[in-house]
Amino acid sequence: MADVAERAGVHPTSIYRRWGDRDRLLIDALLSQIGEAAPLPDTGTLEADLRAFLRSSADFMRTPQGQMLARMAASIDDASELREARGEYWRLALANAGRIFERAAARGEIPPGTDPATAVEVVAGPLYMRALVTGEELDDAFVE
């Protein structure tokens, strides 16, 4: 928190007053990063969009910041306020990535009415499984 305050050019009490603790600050950082860490591609086809999206997601998840944010976004063992913020992060993140499937449905590549959030969970879930559960390498071959 002191480092954040120093970088922001404010007194640490300002940071504590605004966020209270490190977890709340990190959740706010998560919410602000939706769509920025792994930009949403628009190549014109579902397959190319998914490949590009998964590659950029995996690239980010391999960074120290990405690993920390993935762990924070997946944690459920904490106060309800943080759980609510994390839920909001996932709602926004799934809606953002779901646009890939909405565009695919509009192009006739997938059936209309396909639930975009569920589709994102199915496609991106294996990345999180490797990064957070099995600990196996999230390498390019796996992503492909």
TAKASUL-V571429 format. One record per backbone hydrogen bond with DSSP energy under -0.5 kcal/mol. CO is the residue of the C=O (numbers start at 1). NH is the residue of the N-H. If there is no record, write none. Layout:
CO,NH / CO,NH
This chain:
1,5 / 2,6 / 3,7 / 4,8 / 5,9 / 5,10 / 6,9 / 11,14 / 11,15 / 12,16 / 13,17 / 14,18 / 15,19 / 15,20 / 16,20 / 19,21 / 21,25 / 22,26 / 23,27 / 24,28 / 25,29 / 26,30 / 27,31 / 28,32 / 29,33 / 30,33 / 31,34 / 33,36 / 33,37 / 39,41 / 45,49 / 46,50 / 47,51 / 48,52 / 49,53 / 50,54 / 51,55 / 52,56 / 53,57 / 54,58 / 55,59 / 56,60 / 57,61 / 58,62 / 60,63 / 60,66 / 63,67 / 64,68 / 65,69 / 66,70 / 67,71 / 68,72 / 69,73 / 70,74 / 71,75 / 76,78 / 79,83 / 80,84 / 81,85 / 82,86 / 83,87 / 84,88 / 85,89 / 86,90 / 87,91 / 88,92 / 89,93 / 90,94 / 91,95 / 92,96 / 93,97 / 94,98 / 95,99 / 96,99 / 97,100 / 98,101 / 98,102 / 99,103 / 100,104 / 101,105 / 102,106 / 103,107 / 104,109 / 104,110 / 105,108 / 111,114 / 114,116 / 115,119 / 116,120 / 117,121 / 118,122 / 119,123 / 120,124 / 121,125 / 124,127 / 124,128 / 125,129 / 126,130 / 127,131 / 128,132 / 128,133 / 129,133 / 129,134 / 129,135 / 130,135 / 137,139 / 139,143 / 140,144
